[in-house]
Amino acid sequence: MTVILDGKALANKMQANLANEVADWKSKGYRIPKLVVILIGEDSASKVYVKNKEKSAQKIGFHSVVRRLDEAVSEAELLDIIAEYNQDETVDGILVQLPLPKHIDEENVLLAIDPKKDVDGFHPLNVGKLFVGDPDMHPCTPFGIITLLKEYNIELVGKKVVIIGRSNIVGKPLMHMMLNEDATVTITHSKTKNLKEETLTADVLVAAIGQAEFITSDYVKEGAVVIDVGMNRNSDGKLVGDVDFEDVLPKVSAITPVPGGVGPMTITMLMEQTMYQGRKHCGEESHDNK
């Protein structure tokens, strides 16, 4: 019987644990963790993502600040605002919602965030630490995937993992996180020849390509674990992943649904990393974020 990897249920459990910890901090008079999200412009998808992050932070009991800026804000003004939050000792996490307006250099913005407050895990210093096997802050979607697999006791040591997609947000960091779990990893992309030959070797197949229901059962090995990172609308307007869920379901041992799989875990890992930094800033013994 195929196991449905329920990211929503795990996210709710983890967020409840965080809420209990924050309540305990309040009772002891500790400073409550603070997350700042900077949103620029009126991109509808970004506004939804930020709203969901704000709701989760408030549910847990964090101090949550959403700094909304006009799309015409200059890069210099944005960098000044980031510097202000870097220097604010009450702020544990800073996140600048992507994408940015075209006149603002994304790399300059990511570099400006204090690596210790980089709860998105995108600062080059944090990426470098992940690369050498000594991670501190992780990109949240890959971190959520690894956490979900561990929750369901899915063994990664020695397993063949094939990742479809080489983005800096999912594919590349997930490759390193899988290597840190002693998996054998192949990363594929739009220029890969004979993609189906590669995916059919996968014990764990991760689809992160942004094409609705692209992966069908003929791409998947019998008994494989399938992780669907995609969030797309099909021709009927229904929210679907990169995997044809109904077609693949009978063939696999475990699979994430869309919605309710990887998505809720991404926001939860953002909250986890904010709490992780809060513990360190307050002198509490930090949990293992590796």
SVG drawing of the C-alpha trace seen along z (x, -y; Angstrom):
<svg xmlns="http://www.w3.org/2000/svg" viewBox="-11 -55 45 57">
<polyline fill="none" stroke="black" stroke-width="0.4" points="0.0,0.0 1.3,-3.4 2.2,-5.8 1.0,-9.4 3.7,-11.6 1.5,-14.1 3.4,-17.3 0.5,-19.3 0.1,-16.9 3.8,-17.0 3.9,-20.8 0.9,-21.2 2.7,-19.0 5.9,-20.9 4.2,-24.3 2.3,-23.1 5.6,-22.1 7.1,-25.5 4.0,-27.2 4.4,-25.3 8.0,-26.3 7.2,-30.0 4.5,-29.8 7.1,-28.4 9.5,-31.2 6.8,-33.8 6.1,-32.2 9.8,-32.5 10.0,-36.1 12.3,-35.4 12.4,-37.5 10.0,-36.1 11.6,-35.3 11.0,-37.9 10.7,-37.4 10.8,-40.2 9.5,-39.7 10.1,-42.4 7.6,-42.5 8.2,-44.7 5.5,-45.6 2.1,-44.0 3.0,-40.5 -0.1,-38.4 1.7,-35.2 4.3,-36.9 1.5,-38.5 -0.1,-35.1 3.2,-33.5 3.9,-36.4 0.4,-36.2 0.8,-32.4 4.2,-33.1 2.7,-35.8 -0.2,-33.6 2.2,-30.8 4.4,-33.1 1.4,-34.6 0.0,-31.1 3.3,-30.0 3.5,-33.2 6.5,-34.9 6.7,-38.7 5.9,-39.0 6.7,-42.1 5.8,-42.5 7.6,-45.5 5.7,-46.4 7.6,-48.6 6.5,-50.2 7.8,-48.6 9.7,-51.8 11.8,-51.6 15.5,-51.9 18.1,-49.2 20.0,-51.6 16.8,-52.2 16.2,-48.5 19.8,-47.8 19.5,-50.5 16.3,-48.8 18.1,-45.4 21.0,-47.0 18.6,-48.4 17.2,-44.9 20.7,-43.4 21.6,-45.7 18.4,-45.2 19.2,-42.6 15.5,-41.8 15.3,-40.4 16.1,-36.7 15.1,-36.2 15.1,-38.4 13.5,-37.3 13.2,-39.3 10.4,-37.9 11.5,-37.0 11.1,-37.8 12.4,-41.3 11.7,-44.2 14.0,-44.2 15.9,-47.3 17.1,-45.6 20.0,-43.1 18.9,-39.9 22.5,-38.9 23.2,-42.3 20.1,-41.8 21.0,-38.3 24.5,-39.3 23.2,-42.2 21.3,-39.9 23.3,-38.9 24.0,-35.2 22.9,-34.5 19.5,-36.0 19.2,-34.4 16.3,-32.1 15.7,-31.4 19.2,-29.9 20.2,-31.7 23.2,-33.7 26.4,-32.5 28.0,-31.8 25.2,-29.5 25.2,-27.9 29.0,-27.3 28.6,-25.8 26.0,-23.4 28.4,-22.6 31.2,-21.5 29.0,-19.4 28.8,-21.8 25.4,-23.4 23.8,-26.0 20.9,-27.6 19.3,-25.6 17.1,-26.6 13.7,-25.8 12.2,-23.6 15.0,-21.1 15.1,-21.2 11.4,-20.4 11.9,-17.5 14.6,-15.9 12.6,-16.4 9.5,-14.8 11.5,-11.8 12.9,-11.3 9.5,-11.6 8.4,-8.6 11.7,-6.7 12.6,-6.6 16.2,-5.4 18.5,-7.6 21.9,-5.9 23.1,-4.3 19.9,-5.1 19.9,-6.4 18.2,-9.9 17.4,-11.6 16.4,-15.3 14.7,-16.9 15.6,-20.6 18.8,-22.5 17.6,-25.7 19.4,-27.4 16.3,-27.2 15.6,-23.5 17.7,-21.3 21.3,-22.3 20.9,-22.6 18.9,-19.4 21.7,-17.6 24.1,-18.6 21.6,-17.7 21.1,-14.3 24.8,-13.8 25.1,-14.7 22.6,-11.9 25.0,-9.5 22.7,-9.1 24.0,-8.8 22.6,-11.7 22.0,-12.5 20.7,-15.9 18.9,-16.3 17.6,-19.3 16.2,-20.6 19.3,-19.7 19.6,-16.2 19.5,-13.5 17.3,-10.4 15.7,-11.8 13.4,-8.8 16.5,-6.5 17.8,-8.5 14.5,-8.7 13.9,-5.0 17.0,-4.3 15.7,-6.4 14.9,-4.9 13.9,-8.5 12.7,-10.8 12.3,-14.5 10.4,-16.6 11.0,-20.3 10.6,-21.5 7.4,-23.7 5.5,-21.7 2.1,-20.4 1.8,-16.6 4.9,-16.1 6.1,-13.0 3.9,-10.0 4.2,-6.4 6.5,-5.5 9.2,-7.8 9.1,-6.0 10.6,-2.8 8.4,-0.3 8.4,-0.9 10.2,-4.3 9.6,-7.2 8.3,-10.3 8.6,-13.9 6.6,-16.5 7.8,-20.1 5.7,-21.5 2.8,-24.0 1.0,-24.5 -2.5,-25.0 -3.7,-22.5 -6.0,-23.2 -9.0,-23.0 -7.5,-25.5 -6.9,-22.8 -3.7,-23.1 -1.4,-20.2 2.2,-19.2 4.9,-18.2 3.8,-14.6 0.6,-13.0 -0.4,-11.9 -3.3,-9.4 -1.2,-7.8 1.9,-7.4 0.2,-6.4 -0.3,-2.6 3.4,-2.2 5.2,-3.9 5.9,-3.0 5.4,-6.6 4.5,-10.0 3.8,-13.6 0.4,-15.1 -0.1,-18.5 -1.3,-20.4 -0.5,-19.2 3.0,-17.8 6.1,-19.8 4.5,-23.3 3.5,-23.3 6.9,-22.0 8.7,-24.9 7.0,-27.5 7.4,-25.3 11.2,-25.1 11.3,-28.9 9.7,-29.0 12.0,-26.3 15.1,-28.3 13.7,-31.5 13.3,-29.6 16.8,-28.1 18.3,-31.6 16.0,-32.8 17.4,-30.1 21.0,-31.1 20.4,-34.8 18.7,-34.2 21.5,-31.9 19.3,-28.8 20.8,-25.5 20.1,-25.4 18.8,-22.3 20.7,-20.5 20.0,-22.2 22.2,-20.0"/>
</svg>
